[in-house]
Amino acid sequence: MVPSRKEKDNSSQITEICQRAKAASRQLAGLPTMDRNRALLEMAAALERRKGEIIRENRDDVKEGKAARLSGALMDRLMLDEDRIREMAAGLRKLVHLPDPVGEVVEGRRLPNGLELKKVRVPFGVVAVIYEARPNVTTDAAGLCLKTGNAVILRGGSASLHSIRMLTEVVGGALLDAGLPSDAVQLVASRDRAPLKKLLAMKEYVDLVIPRGGESLKQFLIKNSTIPVIYAAGGNCHVYVDAGADLEKAAAITVNAKVQRPGVCNAAETLLIHKDVAADFVPSIVQELTIRGVKLFVTPEVKELAGGKAKELEDAVSEHFATEFLDLKMAVKIVDNLDEAIDHIAAYGTGHSEAIVTEDLGAARDFSDRVDAACIYVNASTRFTDGGQFGMGAEIGISTQKLHARGPVGLRELTSTKYVVTGDGQVRT
């Protein structure tokens, strides 16, 4: 099939973006920390100075989102106001005060032949960040990549296109004001996936891809990317209430993990309850969740114990346990023991964040050792899986894979390493 003129134009544009990003990355790699920090401060100031323009553009996204009937959780992700813009600016300023990992000596030693060997942290080069309806990711990604000497190519979701265009313009202007190349932060602005496919073939120029979105985006990248990917994708997270749980703690943790912000990847989607505490816990937790507007999909054993709330509950099927709702919805199941809870998580979890509530140290240890996830919580909410909460500053996403980076992807995770070997004329014989 002969490509259309539009397809040729898109292909040429993506190639040019990638080439400019690669050239900018080489400039960034040689800059001292103070120059990159100065640019971060310029970016923060520009966000606050141009907040009115950003909010006006965001209103168009919100209007289109309502017309498209996006869920309440997605609309919450999409919306920007003065408070959120201040938070975005504050996040950039926090990065200034964090240690710069670039140039850090990971290890060093003198070899028997006199060579001095050092393993040091270096930028990846060009990072492509692909995300959905979260315009704040624009500045998180730009800030983290700039701090670590990486150029970044942004490809945001169509639902937030007005916002991310404006945010990229603001960031680019701030880079110029700071004396840095504006090509270090670029946007692929498109509502279809053809340019994205072209971007994913640019392995000559792009060194790493990081998606921040759901399982469908992850599967698209697995199928189409020729570039290494750190999968910061779906979060089908669980709270397991063990036989040894303090039920007051269990109720507070469950409600927080589900309700505090349901549209994010570290919100809990399934509640597992040990049969020994089900009679005491089910009626109260069903009451607590439904009163907060959570729609529950439950197994028959749960419905039997739910009392007067039973008629408000829907029957759970396998699909509910496999779903990342990103909404005020939750699946609930009673399990016979810890082994069944772990098996359930292994079958349906996405390797993101899993919590156990228990006062039994043996059960806590068993759960922590055997559950395969980036973050394990004992007597705490899954909502803490976040670079800021972990003291890492902002993060681009939560990696659910095992190679290179796992958990919040912060500054160190955005670097690679290289060996620098210094000699005094040594040759190999």
C-alpha positions as CSV (number, residue, x, y, z in Angstrom):
1,M,0.0,0.0,0.0
2,V,1.3,3.4,-1.0
3,P,1.4,5.8,2.0
4,S,-0.8,8.9,1.8
5,R,0.6,12.4,1.8
6,K,-0.7,12.9,5.4
7,E,1.1,9.7,6.5
8,K,4.3,10.9,4.8
9,D,3.9,14.3,6.5
10,N,3.4,12.7,9.9
11,S,6.4,10.4,9.4
12,S,8.6,13.3,8.5
13,Q,7.4,15.4,11.4
14,I,8.1,12.6,13.9
15,T,11.6,12.0,12.5
16,E,12.4,15.7,12.8
17,I,11.1,15.8,16.4
18,C,13.3,12.8,17.3
19,Q,16.4,14.2,15.6
20,R,16.0,17.5,17.4
21,A,15.5,15.8,20.8
22,K,18.6,13.7,20.3
23,A,20.7,16.8,19.5
24,A,19.2,18.5,22.6
25,S,20.0,15.5,24.8
26,R,23.7,15.8,23.9
27,Q,23.7,19.4,25.0
28,L,21.9,18.6,28.3
29,A,24.3,15.8,29.1
30,G,27.2,18.3,29.4
31,L,25.4,20.8,31.5
32,P,26.2,21.3,35.2
33,T,23.5,20.7,37.8
34,M,23.1,24.4,38.5
35,D,22.0,25.1,34.9
36,R,19.4,22.4,35.0
37,N,18.1,23.5,38.4
38,R,17.8,27.1,37.1
39,A,15.7,25.9,34.3
40,L,13.4,24.0,36.7
41,L,12.9,27.2,38.7
42,E,12.1,29.1,35.4
43,M,9.5,26.4,34.6
44,A,7.9,26.7,38.0
45,A,7.7,30.5,37.7
46,A,6.3,30.3,34.2
47,L,3.5,27.9,35.3
48,E,2.4,30.3,38.0
49,R,2.7,33.3,35.7
50,R,0.7,31.8,32.9
51,K,-1.9,29.9,35.0
52,G,-4.8,31.8,33.5
53,E,-3.9,30.7,30.0
54,I,-3.4,27.1,31.2
55,I,-6.8,27.0,32.9
56,R,-8.6,28.5,29.8
57,E,-7.1,25.7,27.6
58,N,-8.0,23.1,30.2
59,R,-11.6,24.2,30.2
60,D,-11.8,23.2,26.6
61,D,-10.6,19.7,27.5
62,V,-13.1,19.5,30.4
63,K,-15.9,20.6,28.1
64,E,-15.0,18.0,25.5
65,G,-14.6,15.4,28.3
66,K,-18.1,16.0,29.6
67,A,-19.5,15.7,26.0
68,A,-17.6,12.4,25.6
69,R,-19.1,11.3,29.0
70,L,-15.8,10.5,30.6
71,S,-16.1,8.9,34.0
72,G,-16.0,11.1,37.2
73,A,-12.5,9.7,38.0
74,L,-11.1,10.5,34.6
75,M,-12.6,14.0,34.7
76,D,-10.9,14.5,38.1
77,R,-7.6,13.5,36.5
78,L,-8.2,15.9,33.6
79,M,-9.1,19.0,35.5
80,L,-6.6,21.8,36.3
81,D,-7.2,24.7,38.7
82,E,-5.0,27.2,40.5
83,D,-4.3,24.8,43.4
84,R,-3.2,22.0,41.0
85,I,-1.0,24.4,39.0
86,R,0.6,25.6,42.3
87,E,1.2,21.9,43.2
88,M,2.8,21.3,39.8
89,A,5.1,24.3,40.3
90,A,5.9,23.2,43.8
91,G,6.8,19.7,42.5
92,L,9.4,21.3,40.1
93,R,10.9,23.4,42.9
94,K,11.2,20.2,45.1
95,L,13.3,18.6,42.3
96,V,15.8,21.5,42.6
97,H,16.6,20.4,46.1
98,L,16.9,16.7,45.4
99,P,20.4,15.2,44.8
100,D,21.3,15.1,41.1
101,P,22.1,11.4,40.3
102,V,24.0,12.2,37.1
103,G,27.7,11.8,37.6
104,E,27.2,9.8,40.8
105,V,29.9,7.1,41.2
106,V,28.1,3.8,41.8
107,E,31.3,1.9,42.4
108,G,35.0,2.4,41.8
109,R,38.2,0.4,42.2
110,R,41.8,0.1,41.0
111,L,42.5,-2.9,38.9
112,P,45.7,-5.0,39.3
113,N,47.1,-3.5,36.1
114,G,46.8,0.1,37.5
115,L,43.6,1.1,35.6
116,E,41.2,3.2,37.6
117,L,37.7,2.0,37.0
118,K,34.5,3.9,37.9
119,K,30.9,3.1,37.2
120,V,28.9,6.4,37.0
121,R,25.3,7.4,36.5
122,V,24.5,9.0,33.1
123,P,21.3,10.2,31.4
124,F,19.5,7.7,29.1
125,G,19.4,10.4,26.3
126,V,15.9,10.7,24.9
127,V,12.9,9.5,26.8
128,A,9.4,9.2,25.3
129,V,6.6,9.5,27.8
130,I,3.2,8.3,26.7
131,Y,0.3,9.2,28.9
132,E,-3.5,9.5,29.0
133,A,-5.9,12.1,30.5
134,R,-3.5,13.6,33.1
135,P,-2.1,16.9,31.9
136,N,0.0,17.3,35.1
137,V,2.2,14.4,33.8
138,T,3.5,17.0,31.3
139,T,5.4,18.9,33.9
140,D,6.3,15.9,36.0
141,A,7.9,14.2,33.0
142,A,9.6,17.4,31.7
143,G,11.0,18.2,35.2
144,L,12.3,14.7,36.0
145,C,13.9,14.3,32.6
146,L,15.5,17.8,32.7
147,K,16.9,17.2,36.2
148,T,18.5,14.0,34.9
149,G,19.9,15.5,31.7
150,N,17.4,13.7,29.4
151,A,15.5,15.2,26.5
152,V,11.8,14.2,26.6
153,I,9.2,13.6,23.9
154,L,5.7,13.8,25.3
155,R,2.7,12.1,23.8
156,G,-0.4,12.9,25.9
157,G,-3.9,11.6,25.5
158,S,-6.4,13.2,23.2
159,A,-8.7,14.1,26.1
160,S,-6.0,16.5,27.4
161,L,-4.6,17.8,24.2
162,H,-5.5,21.5,24.7
163,S,-3.9,21.5,28.1
164,I,-0.7,19.7,27.2
165,R,-0.2,21.9,24.2
166,M,-0.2,24.9,26.4
167,L,1.9,23.3,29.1
168,T,4.5,22.3,26.6
169,E,4.6,25.8,25.2
170,V,5.0,27.2,28.7
171,V,7.8,24.7,29.5
172,G,9.6,25.4,26.2
173,G,9.6,29.1,26.8
174,A,11.0,28.6,30.3
175,L,13.9,26.6,28.8
176,L,14.7,29.3,26.4
177,D,14.6,31.9,29.2
178,A,17.1,29.7,31.1
179,G,19.4,29.4,28.1
180,L,18.7,25.7,27.5
181,P,17.5,24.2,24.2
182,S,13.7,24.2,23.9
183,D,14.0,21.0,21.8
184,A,14.7,19.2,25.1
185,V,10.9,19.1,25.7
186,Q,8.7,18.3,22.7
187,L,5.2,17.2,22.1
188,V,3.7,14.8,19.6
189,A,0.2,16.4,19.3
190,S,-2.1,13.9,17.7
191,R,-5.5,12.4,18.4
192,D,-4.7,9.1,16.6
193,R,-2.1,6.4,17.0
194,A,-0.4,6.5,13.6
195,P,2.2,9.1,14.7
196,L,2.7,7.1,18.0
197,K,3.5,4.0,16.0
198,K,6.1,6.0,14.0
199,L,7.5,7.3,17.3
200,L,7.8,3.8,18.6
201,A,9.9,2.8,15.6
202,M,12.5,5.6,16.2
203,K,15.0,3.5,18.0
204,E,17.9,5.3,16.3
205,Y,17.0,8.4,18.3
206,V,14.8,7.4,21.3
207,D,16.4,5.4,24.1
208,L,13.5,4.6,26.4
209,V,9.7,4.6,26.4
210,I,7.6,5.1,29.6
211,P,3.9,4.7,29.3
212,R,1.6,6.1,32.0
213,G,-1.9,4.6,31.4
214,G,-4.0,1.6,31.5
215,E,-3.6,-2.0,30.4
216,S,-4.7,-1.3,26.8
217,L,-1.9,1.2,26.4
218,K,0.6,-1.3,27.8
219,Q,-0.5,-4.0,25.4
220,F,-0.3,-1.6,22.5
221,L,3.3,-0.8,23.4
222,I,4.2,-4.4,23.8
223,K,3.0,-5.1,20.3
224,N,4.4,-2.0,18.6
225,S,7.5,-0.6,20.3
226,T,11.0,-1.3,18.9
227,I,12.4,0.7,21.8
228,P,12.9,-0.6,25.4
229,V,9.8,0.1,27.6
230,I,9.5,0.6,31.3
231,Y,5.9,-0.4,31.9
232,A,4.3,2.1,34.2
233,A,0.8,0.8,33.6
234,G,-2.3,-0.8,35.2
235,G,-2.9,-1.1,38.9
236,N,-5.3,-3.8,39.9
237,C,-4.5,-3.5,43.6
238,H,-5.9,-5.5,46.5
239,V,-6.4,-5.1,50.2
240,Y,-6.4,-8.4,52.1
241,V,-7.9,-8.4,55.6
242,D,-6.3,-11.3,57.4
243,A,-7.7,-13.4,60.3
244,G,-5.3,-11.5,62.6
245,A,-6.4,-8.1,61.5
246,D,-7.3,-5.2,63.7
247,L,-10.7,-4.5,62.1
248,E,-10.6,-0.7,62.9
249,K,-7.3,-0.4,61.0
250,A,-8.8,-2.6,58.3
251,A,-11.8,-0.4,57.8
252,A,-9.7,2.8,57.7
253,I,-7.2,1.3,55.3
254,T,-9.9,-0.1,53.0
255,V,-11.9,3.1,52.8
256,N,-8.7,5.2,52.1
257,A,-7.4,2.8,49.5
258,K,-10.7,2.9,47.6
259,V,-12.2,6.3,48.2
260,Q,-9.5,8.9,48.8
261,R,-8.9,9.1,45.0
262,P,-10.4,6.3,43.1
263,G,-9.2,7.2,39.6
264,V,-5.5,6.6,40.2
265,C,-3.4,3.5,39.7
266,N,-2.7,2.9,43.4
267,A,-6.3,2.8,44.4
268,A,-7.5,-0.6,45.6
269,E,-10.0,-2.4,43.3
270,T,-10.6,-5.6,45.2
271,L,-11.1,-6.4,48.9
272,L,-10.3,-9.9,50.2
273,I,-11.6,-10.9,53.6
274,H,-10.5,-13.9,55.7
275,K,-13.5,-16.1,56.5
276,D,-12.7,-16.0,60.3
277,V,-13.4,-12.2,60.5
278,A,-16.0,-11.9,57.7
279,A,-19.0,-12.0,60.0
280,D,-17.7,-9.1,62.0
281,F,-16.1,-7.1,59.2
282,V,-18.5,-7.5,56.2
283,P,-21.5,-5.6,57.6
284,S,-19.5,-2.6,58.7
285,I,-17.2,-2.3,55.7
286,V,-20.2,-2.6,53.3
287,Q,-21.9,0.2,55.2
288,E,-18.7,2.3,55.2
289,L,-18.1,1.9,51.5
290,T,-21.7,2.2,50.2
291,I,-22.4,5.3,52.2
292,R,-19.4,6.9,50.3
293,G,-20.9,5.9,47.0
294,V,-18.9,2.8,46.2
295,K,-20.7,0.3,44.0
296,L,-19.8,-3.2,45.3
297,F,-19.6,-6.4,43.3
298,V,-19.6,-9.3,45.8
299,T,-19.5,-13.1,46.1
300,P,-22.6,-14.9,47.5
301,E,-20.9,-15.3,50.9
302,V,-20.4,-11.5,51.2
303,K,-24.0,-10.8,50.3
304,E,-25.3,-13.2,53.0
305,L,-23.4,-11.3,55.6
306,A,-24.3,-7.8,54.3
307,G,-27.6,-7.5,56.2
308,G,-29.9,-4.7,55.0
309,K,-27.4,-3.5,52.4
310,A,-27.5,-6.8,50.5
311,K,-30.1,-5.6,48.0
312,E,-27.7,-2.8,47.0
313,L,-24.9,-5.2,46.1
314,E,-24.3,-6.8,42.7
315,D,-23.0,-10.3,42.1
316,A,-19.3,-10.5,41.3
317,V,-18.0,-12.4,38.3
318,S,-14.5,-13.1,37.2
319,E,-14.5,-10.0,35.0
320,H,-15.0,-7.8,38.1
321,F,-11.9,-9.2,39.8
322,A,-9.9,-8.6,36.6
323,T,-11.0,-5.0,36.2
324,E,-9.1,-1.9,37.1
325,F,-12.2,0.2,37.8
326,L,-10.5,3.6,38.3
327,D,-13.9,4.6,39.8
328,L,-16.0,4.2,42.9
329,K,-16.4,0.5,42.3
330,M,-14.9,-2.4,44.2
331,A,-15.1,-6.2,44.1
332,V,-15.3,-8.1,47.4
333,K,-14.6,-11.7,48.1
334,I,-14.3,-13.9,51.2
335,V,-11.3,-16.3,51.2
336,D,-10.6,-19.4,53.3
337,N,-7.0,-18.5,54.2
338,L,-3.9,-16.6,53.4
339,D,-2.9,-19.0,50.6
340,E,-6.2,-18.4,48.8
341,A,-5.7,-14.6,49.1
342,I,-2.2,-14.9,47.6
343,D,-3.4,-17.2,44.8
344,H,-6.2,-14.7,44.0
345,I,-3.7,-11.8,43.8
346,A,-1.4,-13.9,41.6
347,A,-4.3,-14.6,39.2
348,Y,-5.7,-11.1,38.9
349,G,-3.1,-8.6,40.2
350,T,-1.0,-6.5,37.9
351,G,2.2,-6.4,40.1
352,H,1.5,-2.8,41.3
353,S,0.6,-2.5,45.0
354,E,-0.8,-5.0,47.4
355,A,-1.8,-4.7,51.1
356,I,-2.3,-7.0,54.0
357,V,-4.0,-5.9,57.3
358,T,-2.9,-8.2,60.1
359,E,-1.3,-8.2,63.6
360,D,0.2,-11.7,62.8
361,L,3.9,-11.1,62.0
362,G,4.1,-14.6,60.4
363,A,1.2,-13.8,58.1
364,A,2.7,-10.4,57.2
365,R,6.1,-11.9,56.4
366,D,4.5,-14.7,54.3
367,F,2.4,-12.2,52.4
368,S,5.4,-9.9,51.8
369,D,7.7,-12.8,50.7
370,R,5.2,-14.5,48.4
371,V,3.1,-11.7,46.7
372,D,4.8,-10.6,43.5
373,A,4.3,-6.8,43.3
374,A,6.3,-3.6,43.1
375,C,5.1,-2.4,46.5
376,I,3.8,-4.5,49.5
377,Y,2.0,-2.8,52.4
378,V,1.5,-4.2,55.9
379,N,-1.1,-2.3,57.8
380,A,-1.1,0.7,55.4
381,S,-3.1,1.9,52.4
382,T,-2.0,1.2,48.8
383,R,-2.4,4.9,48.1
384,F,1.2,5.6,49.4
385,T,2.7,4.2,46.2
386,D,3.9,7.5,44.8
387,G,7.3,9.1,44.2
388,G,6.4,12.1,46.3
389,Q,5.2,10.0,49.2
390,F,8.4,7.9,49.0
391,G,10.6,11.1,49.3
392,M,11.7,10.8,45.7
393,G,10.1,14.0,44.4
394,A,7.9,13.7,41.4
395,E,7.7,10.4,39.4
396,I,6.8,9.6,35.9
397,G,4.8,6.5,36.9
398,I,4.9,3.2,38.8
399,S,6.8,0.5,37.1
400,T,5.2,-2.9,37.3
401,Q,8.0,-4.8,35.6
402,K,11.2,-6.2,37.1
403,L,14.1,-5.1,34.9
404,H,16.0,-1.9,35.7
405,A,13.2,-0.1,37.6
406,R,10.3,-1.3,39.8
407,G,7.9,0.9,41.7
408,P,8.0,4.7,41.4
409,V,10.1,5.8,38.5
410,G,12.0,8.8,39.9
411,L,15.4,10.4,39.3
412,R,17.7,7.4,39.7
413,E,15.4,5.3,37.6
414,L,15.8,7.8,34.7
415,T,19.6,7.2,34.5
416,S,21.7,4.4,33.1
417,T,25.4,3.8,33.9
418,K,28.7,3.7,32.0
419,Y,32.2,2.7,33.0
420,V,34.9,5.4,32.9
421,V,38.4,3.8,32.8
422,T,41.5,5.9,33.3
423,G,45.0,4.6,32.7
424,D,48.5,5.7,32.2
425,G,49.5,4.1,28.9
426,Q,48.4,0.5,29.7
427,V,47.9,-1.8,26.7
428,R,46.5,-5.3,26.8
429,T,48.8,-8.2,26.1
